[in-house]
Amino acid sequence: MLVSYQWLKDYVNMGDLTPEEVAEKLTRGGVEVDVIHPRSQGLANVTVGYIEECVQHPDADKLRICQVNTGEGETSQIICGAPNVAAGQRVAVARPGAVLPGGVKIKKTKLRGEHSEGMICSLQELGIEQKLVAKEFIEGIYVFPEDAVIGEDAIEQLGMHDTVLELDLTPNRADCLSMLGVAYEMAALLDQEVHHPGHTFMEAEEEASDRVSVQIDVPKDNPYYNARIIKNITIGPSPLWMQNRLTAAGIRPINNVVDITNYVLLEYGQPLHAFDLERLGSKEIVVRRAANGEKMTTLDNVERTLSDEYMVITNGKEPVALAGVMGGAFSEVQDDTTSILLEAAYFSPVRIRKASRALGLRSEASVRYEKGIDAERVEEASDRAVSLLAKYAGGKVLKGAVEQDYRSNERKTIITTPKRLNEILGTELAAEEMIAIFKRLGLEVKTEETSFIITIPSRRPDLMIEEDLAEEVARLYGYDRIPTTLPEGVTTPGSLSYSQVRRRKIRRYLEASGLDEAITYSLTSPEKASRFLLDDVPGTVAVSMPMSEERSTMRTSLVPHLLDVIQYNQHRQLNDAALFELGSVFIGEKGGLNKQPRETMMLSVVVTGNWETHLWQGEKKRVDFYVIKGIVEGLFNELKIPASDVHYRVSDHPELHPGRSADVLLNGRKVGFAGQVHPRIEKEWDIKETYVFQVNMDELLQLDVDDVSYKQLPRYPSVTRDIALVVDKTVSAAEVQEVIEKAGGKLLNHVTLFDVYEGDTVEAGKKSLAFSIVYLDPNRTLTDEEVTNVHDRVLTELEEKLQAALRK
């Protein structure tokens, strides 16, 4: 919400407070002012001038030589290239010595041989954003109305000697989405009265009900609808002061009718809509739900397909507006409009929000309807707009409003006590002081014995419980005045849980290994929710009100979004990437939409491109399976999980490369997978060779591990035996190593695979695996006989269990 300081002064007496002091008071009162925008900053010496003569420049087709009267007795010659410059115009003139936004200083100069004493300005050159400039002045200079005084300060005439306060409102403070709402807040902080704008107008003898009828088919969605008829409208520009205020609030001036509806929207927070009565096509207004598949073209000239979730305003036959969101194209006010139907209504916030989000239409009106408007101020806002239309559009107001009203007149009440409010706040305020605060806020207070019965005005629907009233007392009393106290009783110092310590250790390990942490969306598409699953999942979790189809399902794996990140980087020539994410996935339960999903902590790593690059030596190390497997092994080592508890087996995951991937087993249970993304999937994502790893962190973090223990360095020599075994191709090195370790018993110290061979000297269907076996007894020197006995037992076990034979 953008709040004009000068406009705000119309409603509440702020004395000598500066805009900065007003911002400070609002922020301390709980309505945060995010940014202060001085509108005339960097502007000086710009006046209203009158172009007495405008002729073609002799040496430039696009330049004009203008003789401009700036009210100083003599005319000044100014060269101007604007396409709309002409004699008889009142314009903004920056004289020599003037300063424009950005520190631009105006000097006397020559353009194509002709001297120029200043500059005729466009609104953009005076610091107004192009999107806020009226269409007729976008491509040229700004032309003042004929009543602008020559020689006066042009910045003052444009209402730019002002400061705009940008409010950062919390969702519950919809009442501050209007100038009057902010005025109520400021008046409460200063203990002042709010001055409401007047609305007086004459009504014609003709009854509005003779021209139109109103019917509400959905009272729950539309409790109130008000229609006023104004005839003999003359479409033209709105008064300059109104245009200035709209511009300050971030709204582009269009014409008097549209500007007045926007002005009252900002003033009261009440959206209004003007229909061209002649183009409406009937004498009735019917509010109903749209039919599934029904179509209408909105003001932005886009044809919309509607559903029965949306509410529409119709002429009895077809939709003329999408209720509370946007009007229809064929009934909009145009330059030849002479009669209008002015709509003022109260719509259900939920219904408007559904339509706005589903259609991707966010407007000033829909934002206010979604958050909730003051249901009791609809008629007042309508009357205010009617009075302005009569005054500035020459309108003839037909007698009476045509309306249907299903609103409840019951106001909410909250019962509390001074004692309870003081307990919540930790204060000792007297009841009289609290009552004074409530009255400043415009709340009605009745006292019964020791209780307060407080009636809430319709403009403050956010006040619902005792704690809300306590917050109101605290805001106006002053948060900084609430005494500070230390907690009583026994306190215990905070500390990290066992799981938090291990998660931090994992992050430090991965970052030290050269990986960057990524944080991706927890929401994904239904298609991606079925990709790169660690295990079969009973079901997925759909979001009831998704932002889009791409964010409609809770994720079941971290890998797909990390692959999106790799894709994003590779499309921008960043081909070397190593990323990890530690986050939750959400597994749906079978058989119930209302069941909470099972949340599981996962760790995923994605690596692509070069792992190491030594340009000076001309060396590059590409990422391969052993890089990702090394990261996995380092992770288990960091968590102090014994290597003997971790095993790998060939993975059959359909989205991983069949020859370069493995399942990760912990004590025989699958906890993850690692390997290259299947080339088919890489092509689908349009990425280069990429390796991934995903592990169930809940399994690892819940694992009890022994404390770190140290062994004395061996004092006695070890004995090393190398063997080359011929086994079937289907036998993995891990299986062979497992047999060697079990058969070697206590004397076996270490086993290492150092060669794999398949070639002419090995028969078809076989392969050669070469291992280095180290035997050691830490307490004595082994004899050759002891080593031979153990080594023979190892060879026997290999032959019996795996049909392995020594290679000759």
RANORCOR-V301906 format. One record per residue. N is the residue number from 1. SS is DSSP state (A for helix, B for strand, O for the rest). OMEGA is omega in whole degrees, -180 to 180 (NA if undefined). NEAR is the number of other C-alpha atoms within 8 Angstrom. Layout:
[[N | SS | OMEGA | NEAR] [N | SS | OMEGA | NEAR]]
This chain:
[[1 | O | 177 | 10] [2 | B | -175 | 10] [3 | B | 176 | 13] [4 | B | 179 | 13] [5 | A | -179 | 11] [6 | A | 178 | 8] [7 | A | -179 | 9] [8 | A | -179 | 12] [9 | O | 177 | 9] [10 | O | -171 | 8] [11 | O | -176 | 12] [12 | O | 179 | 13] [13 | O | -178 | 9] [14 | O | 177 | 7] [15 | O | -178 | 4] [16 | O | -179 | 4] [17 | O | 176 | 8] [18 | O | 177 | 6] [19 | A | 180 | 9] [20 | A | 179 | 8] [21 | A | 176 | 8] [22 | A | 179 | 9] [23 | A | 180 | 12] [24 | A | -179 | 9] [25 | A | 179 | 9] [26 | A | -179 | 14] [27 | A | 178 | 10] [28 | A | 179 | 11] [29 | O | 175 | 11] [30 | O | 176 | 7] [31 | O | -170 | 10] [32 | O | 171 | 12] [33 | B | -173 | 13] [34 | B | -177 | 8] [35 | B | 174 | 7] [36 | B | -177 | 11] [37 | B | 172 | 8] [38 | B | -172 | 9] [39 | O | -176 | 10] [40 | O | -178 | 9] [41 | O | 180 | 6] [42 | O | -179 | 9] [43 | O | 177 | 12] [44 | B | 172 | 7] [45 | B | 175 | 10] [46 | B | -174 | 13] [47 | B | 175 | 15] [48 | B | 179 | 16] [49 | B | -180 | 14] [50 | B | -179 | 12] [51 | B | -179 | 15] [52 | B | -178 | 11] [53 | B | -180 | 10] [54 | B | -178 | 12] [55 | B | -179 | 7] [56 | B | 174 | 9] [57 | O | -176 | 10] [58 | O | -174 | 5] [59 | O | 180 | 5] [60 | O | -177 | 8] [61 | O | -173 | 7] [62 | O | -179 | 8] [63 | O | 176 | 11] [64 | B | 175 | 12] [65 | B | -175 | 12] [66 | B | 170 | 14] [67 | B | -169 | 12] [68 | B | 176 | 13] [69 | B | -180 | 14] [70 | O | 175 | 15] [71 | O | -179 | 8] [72 | O | 176 | 7] [73 | O | -180 | 6] [74 | O | 177 | 7] [75 | B | 178 | 9] [76 | B | 177 | 10] [77 | B | -179 | 12] [78 | B | 177 | 14] [79 | B | -176 | 13] [80 | B | 180 | 11] [81 | O | -179 | 8] [82 | O | -178 | 10] [83 | O | -175 | 7] [84 | O | -179 | 7] [85 | O | -178 | 12] [86 | O | 177 | 8] [87 | O | 178 | 9] [88 | O | -179 | 8] [89 | O | 169 | 11] [90 | B | -170 | 14] [91 | B | 176 | 14] [92 | B | -176 | 15] [93 | B | 173 | 14] [94 | B | -179 | 14] [95 | B | 175 | 13] [96 | B | -175 | 10] [97 | B | 179 | 8] [98 | B | 178 | 13] [99 | B | 179 | 13] [100 | B | -179 | 14] [101 | O | -177 | 11] [102 | O | 179 | 5] [103 | O | 180 | 7] [104 | B | 180 | 7] [105 | B | -178 | 9] [106 | O | 180 | 13] [107 | O | 172 | 10] [108 | O | -177 | 9] [109 | B | 175 | 7] [110 | B | 177 | 8] [111 | B | -179 | 8] [112 | O | 175 | 6] [113 | O | -180 | 5] [114 | B | -179 | 7] [115 | B | -179 | 11] [116 | B | -176 | 13] [117 | O | 177 | 12] [118 | O | -174 | 13] [119 | B | 173 | 12] [120 | B | -164 | 11] [121 | O | 166 | 12] [122 | O | 178 | 11] [123 | O | 178 | 13] [124 | A | 179 | 9] [125 | A | 177 | 9] [126 | A | 174 | 10] [127 | O | 178 | 9] [128 | O | -179 | 9] [129 | O | -178 | 8] [130 | A | -178 | 8] [131 | A | -180 | 5] [132 | A | -179 | 11] [133 | O | 178 | 14] [134 | O | -172 | 9] [135 | A | -176 | 6] [136 | A | -178 | 5] [137 | A | -178 | 12] [138 | O | -174 | 9] [139 | O | -177 | 8] [140 | O | -179 | 10] [141 | O | 177 | 14] [142 | O | 180 | 10] [143 | B | -180 | 9] [144 | O | 171 | 10] [145 | O | -175 | 7] [146 | O | -179 | 5] [147 | O | 177 | 5] [148 | O | -175 | 9] [149 | O | -180 | 6] [150 | O | 179 | 12] [151 | O | 179 | 10] [152 | O | 178 | 9] [153 | B | -178 | 10] [154 | A | 180 | 11] [155 | A | 177 | 12] [156 | A | -180 | 9] [157 | A | 180 | 9] [158 | O | 178 | 9] [159 | O | -176 | 10] [160 | O | 170 | 11] [161 | O | -171 | 9] [162 | O | 176 | 11] [163 | B | -179 | 13] [164 | B | 178 | 14] [165 | B | 179 | 15] [166 | B | -177 | 12] [167 | B | 173 | 12] [168 | O | -172 | 9] [169 | O | 171 | 10] [170 | O | -174 | 5] [171 | O | -177 | 6] [172 | O | -176 | 6] [173 | O | 178 | 10] [174 | A | -180 | 11] [175 | A | 180 | 12] [176 | A | 173 | 12] [177 | O | 177 | 12] [178 | O | 178 | 13] [179 | A | 179 | 13] [180 | A | 178 | 12] [181 | A | 177 | 12] [182 | A | 178 | 12] [183 | A | 176 | 12] [184 | A | -179 | 10] [185 | A | -179 | 11] [186 | A | 179 | 10] [187 | A | 178 | 14] [188 | A | -180 | 12] [189 | A | -178 | 12] [190 | A | -176 | 7] [191 | O | -180 | 7] [192 | O | 177 | 10] [193 | O | 175 | 7] [194 | O | 179 | 9] [195 | O | -179 | 7] [196 | O | 176 | 6] [197 | O | 180 | 6] [198 | O | 174 | 5] [199 | O | 177 | 9] [200 | O | 178 | 6] [201 | O | 179 | 8] [202 | O | 177 | 5] [203 | B | 177 | 9] [204 | B | 179 | 9] [205 | B | -177 | 6] [206 | B | -179 | 7] [207 | B | 177 | 10] [208 | A | -179 | 13] [209 | A | 176 | 9] [210 | A | -177 | 7] [211 | O | -176 | 8] [212 | O | 173 | 10] [213 | B | -180 | 10] [214 | B | 178 | 12] [215 | B | 178 | 9] [216 | B | 179 | 11] [217 | O | -177 | 7] [218 | O | -177 | 10] [219 | O | 180 | 9] [220 | O | 180 | 6] [221 | O | -177 | 9] [222 | O | -176 | 13] [223 | O | -177 | 14] [224 | B | 176 | 13] [225 | B | -177 | 14] [226 | B | 178 | 12] [227 | B | 174 | 12] [228 | B | 180 | 15] [229 | B | 177 | 13] [230 | B | -178 | 15] [231 | B | 175 | 11] [232 | O | 177 | 9] [233 | O | 172 | 14] [234 | O | -179 | 9] [235 | O | 179 | 13] [236 | O | 179 | 8] [237 | O | 175 | 7] [238 | O | 179 | 13] [239 | O | -174 | 8] [240 | A | -179 | 8] [241 | A | 179 | 8] [242 | A | 177 | 10] [243 | A | -179 | 12] [244 | A | -178 | 11] [245 | A | 177 | 11] [246 | A | 179 | 14] [247 | A | 179 | 12] [248 | A | -179 | 11] [249 | O | 177 | 11] [250 | O | 180 | 8] [251 | O | -179 | 9] [252 | O | 174 | 11] [253 | O | -179 | 12] [254 | O | 173 | 9] [255 | O | -172 | 10] [256 | A | -178 | 14] [257 | A | -179 | 12] [258 | A | -180 | 10] [259 | A | 180 | 14] [260 | A | 178 | 12] [261 | A | 178 | 13] [262 | A | 180 | 12] [263 | A | 180 | 10] [264 | A | 174 | 15] [265 | A | -179 | 13] [266 | A | -176 | 11] [267 | A | -175 | 10] [268 | A | -172 | 12] [269 | O | -178 | 16] [270 | O | 176 | 16] [271 | O | 176 | 15] [272 | B | 175 | 14] [273 | B | 180 | 9] [274 | B | 175 | 13] [275 | B | 170 | 13] [276 | B | -173 | 15] [277 | O | -178 | 10] [278 | O | -179 | 8] [279 | O | -177 | 9] [280 | O | 173 | 12] [281 | O | 177 | 7] [282 | O | 178 | 6] [283 | O | 180 | 9] [284 | B | 173 | 10] [285 | B | 178 | 12] [286 | B | 178 | 12] [287 | B | -176 | 13] [288 | B | 171 | 11] [289 | B | 176 | 10] [290 | O | 174 | 12] [291 | O | 178 | 8] [292 | O | -180 | 7] [293 | O | 178 | 7] [294 | O | -176 | 9] [295 | B | 172 | 8] [296 | B | 178 | 11] [297 | B | -178 | 12] [298 | B | -175 | 14] [299 | O | 179 | 10] [300 | O | 177 | 6] [301 | O | 176 | 7] [302 | O | 177 | 7] [303 | B | -177 | 8] [304 | B | 172 | 9] [305 | B | -171 | 8] [306 | O | 174 | 13] [307 | O | -178 | 10] [308 | O | 173 | 9] [309 | O | -175 | 10] [310 | O | 176 | 14] [311 | B | -178 | 15] [312 | B | 169 | 13] [313 | B | -177 | 13] [314 | B | 173 | 13] [315 | O | -177 | 14] [316 | O | -178 | 8] [317 | O | -174 | 5] [318 | O | -180 | 6] [319 | B | 175 | 11] [320 | B | 177 | 15] [321 | B | 171 | 11] [322 | B | -166 | 14] [323 | O | 175 | 12] [324 | O | -176 | 10] [325 | O | -178 | 13] [326 | B | 179 | 11] [327 | B | 178 | 13] [328 | B | -174 | 14] [329 | O | -170 | 11] [330 | O | -179 | 8] [331 | O | -178 | 12] [332 | O | 178 | 12] [333 | O | -180 | 11] [334 | O | -174 | 7] [335 | O | -178 | 6] [336 | O | -180 | 5] [337 | O | 178 | 12] [338 | O | 179 | 10] [339 | O | -180 | 12] [340 | B | 168 | 15] [341 | B | -178 | 12] [342 | B | -179 | 13] [343 | B | 170 | 13] [344 | B | -172 | 15] [345 | B | 172 | 11] [346 | B | -179 | 12] [347 | O | 178 | 13] [348 | O | 179 | 13] [349 | A | -178 | 10] [350 | A | -178 | 7] [351 | A | -180 | 12] [352 | A | -179 | 17] [353 | A | 180 | 11] [354 | A | -179 | 10] [355 | A | -177 | 13] [356 | A | -179 | 12] [357 | A | -177 | 10] [358 | A | -178 | 7] [359 | A | -179 | 7] [360 | O | -180 | 6] [361 | O | 177 | 10] [362 | O | -180 | 9] [363 | O | 177 | 8] [364 | A | -180 | 7] [365 | A | -176 | 12] [366 | A | 179 | 13] [367 | A | -178 | 9] [368 | A | 178 | 14] [369 | A | -179 | 16] [370 | A | -175 | 11] [371 | A | 177 | 10] [372 | O | 179 | 10] [373 | O | 179 | 12] [374 | O | -176 | 12] [375 | A | -176 | 9] [376 | A | -176 | 7] [377 | A | -177 | 9] [378 | A | -178 | 12] [379 | A | -180 | 9] [380 | A | 178 | 7] [381 | A | 178 | 12] [382 | A | 180 | 13] [383 | A | 178 | 9] [384 | A | 180 | 13] [385 | A | 180 | 11] [386 | A | -180 | 13] [387 | A | 178 | 11] [388 | A | 178 | 11] [389 | A | 178 | 14] [390 | A | -175 | 13] [391 | A | -171 | 8] [392 | A | 176 | 10] [393 | O | 178 | 13] [394 | O | -174 | 10] [395 | O | 173 | 13] [396 | B | -173 | 11] [397 | B | 177 | 14] [398 | B | -171 | 14] [399 | B | 173 | 10] [400 | O | 175 | 9] [401 | O | 175 | 10] [402 | B | -171 | 12] [403 | B | 167 | 9] [404 | B | -170 | 11] [405 | B | 176 | 7] [406 | O | -178 | 7] [407 | O | 174 | 7] [408 | O | -180 | 4] [409 | O | -177 | 4] [410 | O | 178 | 4] [411 | O | -179 | 8] [412 | O | 175 | 8] [413 | B | 177 | 8] [414 | B | 178 | 12] [415 | B | 179 | 9] [416 | B | 178 | 10] [417 | B | 175 | 9] [418 | A | -179 | 13] [419 | A | -179 | 6] [420 | A | 179 | 8] [421 | A | 178 | 13] [422 | A | 177 | 11] [423 | A | 180 | 8] [424 | A | -173 | 8] [425 | A | -175 | 9] [426 | O | -178 | 8] [427 | O | 175 | 8] [428 | O | -179 | 5] [429 | O | 177 | 8] [430 | O | -180 | 7] [431 | A | -179 | 7] [432 | A | 180 | 6] [433 | A | 177 | 8] [434 | A | 179 | 11] [435 | A | 179 | 9] [436 | A | 178 | 8] [437 | A | 180 | 12] [438 | A | 180 | 13] [439 | A | 176 | 10] [440 | A | 179 | 12] [441 | O | -180 | 9] [442 | O | 178 | 7] [443 | O | 177 | 11] [444 | B | -176 | 9] [445 | B | 171 | 11] [446 | B | 179 | 7] [447 | B | 175 | 8] [448 | B | -176 | 7] [449 | O | -178 | 4] [450 | O | -175 | 7] [451 | B | 171 | 10] [452 | B | 169 | 13] [453 | B | -171 | 12] [454 | B | 178 | 11] [455 | B | -174 | 11] [456 | O | 176 | 13] [457 | O | -176 | 10] [458 | O | -179 | 9] [459 | O | -179 | 9] [460 | O | -180 | 10] [461 | O | -180 | 9] [462 | O | 180 | 7] [463 | O | -172 | 8] [464 | O | -174 | 8] [465 | O | -178 | 7] [466 | A | -177 | 10] [467 | A | 176 | 8] [468 | A | 178 | 10] [469 | A | 177 | 10] [470 | A | 178 | 11] [471 | A | 179 | 8] [472 | A | 177 | 9] [473 | A | -179 | 11] [474 | A | -178 | 11] [475 | A | -176 | 11] [476 | A | 175 | 10] [477 | A | -180 | 8] [478 | O | 179 | 10] [479 | A | -177 | 8] [480 | A | -180 | 5] [481 | A | 179 | 6] [482 | O | -175 | 10] [483 | O | 177 | 7] [484 | O | 179 | 4] [485 | O | 176 | 4] [486 | O | 178 | 4] [487 | O | 179 | 4] [488 | O | 177 | 4] [489 | O | -177 | 4] [490 | O | 178 | 4] [491 | O | 178 | 4] [492 | O | -180 | 4] [493 | O | 178 | 4] [494 | O | 178 | 4] [495 | O | 178 | 4] [496 | O | 176 | 7] [497 | O | 179 | 6] [498 | A | -180 | 6] [499 | A | -179 | 9] [500 | A | 179 | 8] [501 | A | -178 | 9] [502 | A | 177 | 10] [503 | A | 178 | 8] [504 | A | 179 | 8] [505 | A | 179 | 9] [506 | A | 180 | 11] [507 | A | -180 | 8] [508 | A | 179 | 8] [509 | A | -177 | 10] [510 | A | 178 | 12] [511 | A | 178 | 10] [512 | A | 179 | 7] [513 | O | 178 | 7] [514 | O | 180 | 7] [515 | O | 176 | 10] [516 | B | 179 | 9] [517 | B | 175 | 8] [518 | O | 175 | 8] [519 | O | -176 | 5] [520 | O | -178 | 7] [521 | O | 172 | 6] [522 | O | 180 | 8] [523 | B | -178 | 10] [524 | B | 179 | 13] [525 | O | 178 | 11] [526 | O | -178 | 9] [527 | O | -179 | 6] [528 | A | 179 | 9] [529 | A | 180 | 13] [530 | A | -175 | 8] [531 | O | 173 | 9] [532 | O | 179 | 8] [533 | O | 178 | 9] [534 | O | 177 | 10] [535 | O | 173 | 4] [536 | O | -179 | 5] [537 | O | 180 | 8] [538 | O | -179 | 8] [539 | B | 177 | 8] [540 | O | -177 | 14] [541 | O | 179 | 10] [542 | B | 178 | 7] [543 | O | -175 | 8] [544 | O | 179 | 5] [545 | O | -174 | 5] [546 | O | 175 | 8] [547 | O | 179 | 7] [548 | O | 178 | 6] [549 | A | 180 | 7] [550 | A | -179 | 9] [551 | A | -173 | 11] [552 | O | -174 | 16] [553 | B | 176 | 14] [554 | B | -175 | 15] [555 | O | 177 | 13] [556 | O | 178 | 11] [557 | O | 178 | 12] [558 | O | -171 | 14] [559 | A | -175 | 12] [560 | A | -179 | 10] [561 | A | 175 | 9] [562 | A | 174 | 12] [563 | A | 174 | 10] [564 | A | 179 | 9] [565 | A | 177 | 8] [566 | A | 178 | 11] [567 | A | -179 | 11] [568 | A | -179 | 8] [569 | A | -178 | 11] [570 | A | 177 | 10] [571 | O | 177 | 7] [572 | O | 175 | 6] [573 | O | 173 | 6] [574 | O | -168 | 8] [575 | O | 180 | 8] [576 | O | -178 | 9] [577 | B | 176 | 11] [578 | B | -172 | 11] [579 | B | 171 | 12] [580 | B | 174 | 13] [581 | B | 176 | 12] [582 | B | -175 | 8] [583 | B | -175 | 8] [584 | B | 167 | 9] [585 | B | -170 | 14] [586 | B | -176 | 13] [587 | B | 179 | 14] [588 | B | 178 | 13] [589 | O | 180 | 12] [590 | O | 166 | 6] [591 | O | 180 | 4] [592 | O | 178 | 6] [593 | O | -175 | 4] [594 | O | 180 | 4] [595 | O | 177 | 7] [596 | O | 179 | 6] [597 | O | 176 | 9] [598 | B | -177 | 8] [599 | B | -176 | 8] [600 | B | 178 | 11] [601 | B | 180 | 11] [602 | B | 170 | 15] [603 | B | 178 | 13] [604 | B | 178 | 13] [605 | B | 177 | 12] [606 | B | -176 | 15] [607 | B | 179 | 13] [608 | B | 177 | 15] [609 | O | 180 | 12] [610 | B | 176 | 10] [611 | B | 176 | 11] [612 | B | 179 | 7] [613 | B | 176 | 9] [614 | B | -174 | 8] [615 | O | -176 | 7] [616 | O | 178 | 5] [617 | O | -179 | 5] [618 | O | -178 | 7] [619 | B | 174 | 8] [620 | B | 177 | 10] [621 | B | 179 | 8] [622 | B | 175 | 8] [623 | O | 175 | 14] [624 | O | -176 | 8] [625 | A | -175 | 12] [626 | A | 174 | 7] [627 | A | -178 | 9] [628 | A | 178 | 15] [629 | A | 177 | 10] [630 | A | 177 | 8] [631 | A | 180 | 9] [632 | A | -178 | 9] [633 | A | 177 | 8] [634 | A | 178 | 8] [635 | A | 179 | 11] [636 | A | 178 | 11] [637 | A | 179 | 10] [638 | A | 180 | 10] [639 | O | 177 | 8] [640 | O | 176 | 9] [641 | O | -176 | 10] [642 | O | 180 | 8] [643 | A | -179 | 8] [644 | A | 179 | 5] [645 | A | -175 | 9] [646 | B | 179 | 12] [647 | B | -179 | 12] [648 | B | 175 | 9] [649 | B | -179 | 8] [650 | B | -177 | 9] [651 | O | 174 | 10] [652 | O | -179 | 6] [653 | O | -173 | 6] [654 | O | -178 | 7] [655 | O | 176 | 9] [656 | B | 179 | 13] [657 | B | -174 | 12] [658 | B | -178 | 11] [659 | B | -176 | 5] [660 | B | -180 | 9] [661 | B | -178 | 14] [662 | B | 169 | 11] [663 | B | 179 | 13] [664 | B | -177 | 13] [665 | B | 176 | 13] [666 | B | -176 | 10] [667 | O | 176 | 7] [668 | O | -178 | 8] [669 | B | -180 | 6] [670 | B | 179 | 8] [671 | B | -179 | 12] [672 | B | 175 | 12] [673 | B | 179 | 13] [674 | B | 177 | 15] [675 | B | -180 | 15] [676 | B | 173 | 14] [677 | B | -179 | 13] [678 | O | 180 | 11] [679 | A | 177 | 8] [680 | A | 179 | 6] [681 | A | 176 | 9] [682 | A | 178 | 13] [683 | A | 179 | 9] [684 | A | 180 | 7] [685 | A | -178 | 9] [686 | O | 178 | 7] [687 | O | 178 | 11] [688 | O | -176 | 8] [689 | O | -173 | 10] [690 | B | 180 | 13] [691 | B | -176 | 15] [692 | B | 175 | 14] [693 | B | 176 | 13] [694 | B | -178 | 14] [695 | B | 177 | 11] [696 | B | -176 | 12] [697 | A | 177 | 10] [698 | A | 178 | 9] [699 | A | -177 | 8] [700 | A | -175 | 7] [701 | A | 179 | 8] [702 | O | -176 | 7] [703 | O | 175 | 6] [704 | O | 179 | 4] [705 | O | 180 | 6] [706 | O | 175 | 5] [707 | O | 180 | 4] [708 | O | 177 | 5] [709 | O | -176 | 4] [710 | O | 178 | 4] [711 | O | 177 | 4] [712 | O | 177 | 4] [713 | O | -176 | 4] [714 | O | 179 | 6] [715 | O | -175 | 6] [716 | O | -175 | 10] [717 | O | 176 | 7] [718 | O | 178 | 10] [719 | B | -177 | 9] [720 | B | 175 | 8] [721 | B | 177 | 7] [722 | B | 178 | 8] [723 | B | 173 | 9] [724 | B | -174 | 10] [725 | B | 174 | 11] [726 | B | -179 | 13] [727 | B | 176 | 13] [728 | B | 179 | 9] [729 | O | -177 | 8] [730 | O | -179 | 4] [731 | O | -179 | 9] [732 | O | 177 | 7] [733 | A | -180 | 8] [734 | A | 179 | 8] [735 | A | 179 | 8] [736 | A | -179 | 11] [737 | A | -179 | 9] [738 | A | 179 | 8] [739 | A | -180 | 11] [740 | A | -177 | 12] [741 | A | 180 | 10] [742 | A | -178 | 7] [743 | A | -177 | 10] [744 | A | 177 | 12] [745 | A | -173 | 7] [746 | A | -176 | 5] [747 | A | -180 | 9] [748 | B | -176 | 12] [749 | B | -175 | 9] [750 | B | 177 | 7] [751 | B | -180 | 12] [752 | B | 174 | 7] [753 | B | -179 | 9] [754 | B | 178 | 8] [755 | B | 172 | 8] [756 | B | -176 | 8] [757 | B | 170 | 7] [758 | O | -177 | 9] [759 | O | -174 | 7] [760 | O | -176 | 5] [761 | O | 177 | 5] [762 | O | -176 | 10] [763 | O | -178 | 8] [764 | O | 180 | 4] [765 | O | -179 | 6] [766 | B | 174 | 11] [767 | B | -180 | 14] [768 | B | 176 | 14] [769 | B | -179 | 14] [770 | B | -179 | 12] [771 | B | 171 | 12] [772 | B | -176 | 12] [773 | B | -179 | 13] [774 | B | 177 | 12] [775 | B | -177 | 12] [776 | O | 168 | 13] [777 | O | -175 | 10] [778 | O | -175 | 7] [779 | O | -179 | 6] [780 | O | 178 | 6] [781 | O | -180 | 9] [782 | O | 175 | 10] [783 | O | 178 | 6] [784 | A | -179 | 6] [785 | A | -180 | 6] [786 | A | -180 | 8] [787 | A | -179 | 11] [788 | A | 180 | 8] [789 | A | -180 | 8] [790 | A | -177 | 11] [791 | A | 178 | 9] [792 | A | 179 | 8] [793 | A | 177 | 10] [794 | A | -178 | 12] [795 | A | 179 | 8] [796 | A | 179 | 8] [797 | A | 179 | 12] [798 | A | -179 | 14] [799 | A | -176 | 10] [800 | A | -173 | 8] [801 | A | -176 | 7] [802 | A | -177 | 10] [803 | O | 179 | 8] [804 | O | 178 | 12] [805 | B | 177 | 9] [806 | B | 179 | 8] [807 | O | -179 | 7] [808 | O | NA | 2]]
